Each structure stands twice: as C-alpha cells, then as structure tokens.
Amino acid sequence: MLPAPTRAVFAALLCALPGTALAAAPAGYYPQAAGTAWTYSSGERQVLGAPATYKGVRVVPLSHVLGRVLVSQDLLEYRADGSVWLRGLHTGRELRWYASPLLVYPAAPLQPGQSWRSGARTVQVTEVRGVTTPAGTFNALVLRTQEAGGQAQETFFVPGVGVVRYRTADGRTTDLTARR
C-alpha cells in the first residue's frame, strides 16, 4: 500500500467523481458512475460510492480497499464550474474535514502546459504519452505533482477511464490492472 500522504494525492488524482455540476466538463471526461472500480498492481481497489452530504456539502466518497479491508475514503466535491475538490478524508471512525479543500482537477478538459496549485503542491500537465498496463494501452495525460520540498510524482490520467499508472518520486510504478 502507498504511504498515506501519497495515497491521498493518488486517490485525489484517480478520478473526478460524480456530482451534480458536470456541465462544464465534456460528457464522460471524468469517471462518473457510482460503483465504478479500479484495481491496481499494488493490490489496492478504489470504488466510487453514492453521493452523500457532509457538513452541508454534497460529496462522493472514493473508497480505498486492500483485500476486504476499507482503509479510507476520500470525500470529493464537484463544483458548478466543473472543478473537483478534495474536501476531507474518512479513516476508520475519524473524519478529517479540510478547512481549505485541495483542488484535484480544474474544469475539463486538461491540456499539456496547464498547471494548478493544490495546497503545498503544484500540478502540471506535462504531455500526452502512450502507456501500456495490464488493463490495456492508453494515450495518457501525464500530471507531474511537485511536492513542497522538491519531491515529484507522475500520474497518468486518461479521460473517461481515470488513472492508469502512478509513478512515485523514487521511480516505483503502480499500474491499473482492471476497471469495471
């Protein structure tokens, strides 16, 4: 399993979850259906849940499961402009609600050269690159996340699919093995 801070970034970049305000995004650009699941070479499975309301905000939980154990849930919000925000994290019985939510994705579509800040991180879309994983061959947008302090990670995002590969700062790679 990925370390918690890395997992949170990974999860947040995995997908923009369903919501009520996707008008600004091209249809199907971000995965949208509750029950959509991704399985990764790390053994982690991520599953979109049904929308819920936390602290007066409509969010969609993204569950992180190892084996049959629910490790955590990211609480993601879609805004009217089509942007996606990480509002909080559910771990066990603890809810960590972020006073300043983190921007997961600006309004679609993502394009090479585009960048945004999210807390102490800067995310830049660097290129489109072909990538082959056990789940298939894709043309992926490469999102480079620069951590405060210099660590950089890459996420390979495919519109309509989600994240198909993730590469940590030390070069470890996690690939998508299945999506349903």
N, C-alpha and C positions, 0 to 999 in steps of 0.2 A: 504494500500500500504506500502511496505517496505521503510525505510529511504533511501535516495539517495546513500550513500556510500555502504550500504548493498545491495541495488538493483543492483548496478554496479557489485559487486562481484557475486551476484546471477545470473545475466544475463550472465556475462562472463563465469561462470561455467555451465550455462544451456546447452550450446552446442557449438561444434566447427562447424562453418558454412562452407558452400560450397565454394570451391575455385578451383584453377587450379592445385594445387600441393598436392594431397592427395595420391600420390604413396606410401609414407612411411607408411600410415595408412591402417590397414585391411579394405577392402571394407565395407562400411556401418557403420564403428565403430562410427564415429561422424555423427549426422544427417546432411544431405547434400542438400535436395531439397528446392528450393525457394517455399514459400507458406506453408511450414510445420509450424504448430502452436501448441502451448501448452497452456492449460488453467489451472490455479492454484486456490486452495481454497481461496486465498486472493482476487480473482476476477480479477487478472491480466491475460492478454493473451499476449503471446510472439509469434511473427511471423517472419520467415526468409524472407528477401527480395532478390531481384535480385542483383547480383554484380554491384558495381559502383566504380569509381575512385575518390579518394580524395587526393589532394596534391601529385599526381603521384603514389599513392599506391592503388592497387585493394583490395577492402574490400567488405564484405557482411554485410548489416545492419540487426540488430536484433531489431525489434520494440517492445516497451513495451506499451501496450494499457490497459487503465482502462475504462470500459464502451465502449464508442465510441471515447474516447479522447486518442490521441497519446501523451504519456508522454515524451518518449525519444527513441533514437536509439543508440545502441552500434555498433561501427564500427570495425569489426573483420577481421583480415588478416590471410590467410593460407600461410605458407612459404614452400619452396621446401623440407625442412626436415620433413614436416608433422606437425610441431608445429603450434599452434593457438595463435594469439596475439590480445589484445585489443588495437587498435590504437587511438581511440577517442570516443567522446560522442557528439551526436547531441541532444540538448534540445531546443525546440522552434526554434528560428532563430539563436541560438548560436551553433557554432562548437567548441568544446574543443578538440584540437589535442594534444596528449601526446608526449612530446619531447622524453620520454623514455616509449615505449609501455609496457604493462603488459602481462606477459605470462599467458595465460588462461590454455592451455594444452601443455605439451611436446608431441613429436611424440607418437602415439599409438603403442602398447596397454598400458593402465595404469595397474599397478600391486601393490598389497599391499606391503608396505615398501618403495615405490617410493616417492620422495619429490622434490619440486622445490620452488624457491623464485620468487615472483612477487611483485615488488616494496617493500613496507614495510611488506608484508605478506609472510608467509611460508605455503605452501600447502603440505599435506602428505596424501597419500592413506593408510588408516589405516587397512581396512579389506573389505571383501565381506559379506554383511548382507542381509537377506531376509527382504523385506518391502512390506506391503500391503497398497495401496492407493485406492481412488475411481476409478482410471484408471486401476487397476489390481495389481497383485502380481509379484514382481521382485526380482532378486538377484542383488543388487546394490553395486557398489564400494563406500565406504564411504570416502569422501575427507574432511579432517579436515583443515580448514583455520585458522591459528593463526595470529591474528592482532597484530601489534606493540602495546605494552601496555597490552597484555595479553588476550584480548577477543578472544574466539574461536567459530567457526561456523562449522556446518557439512552440506555437500551437498551429496546427494545420487544420483550418476550418473550410468545410465545403458547404455552400449554401444548399439548404434543403436536406442536408444529412447531419451536420454537426461537426464535431472534432473527430478527425480520423487518425491523427498522430499528435503526440505531445513529446517534446524533447526538453529535458531539464538542462540547467546550466552546465552540469558536468557531462552532458552527452548521452545520458540514459534516455532510451526511447520507449514509449508506451503506444501501442497500435490498437486501433479498432479491430476487433475480431468478428463482431456481429452487431447488427442493428435490426430491431423489429418495431 
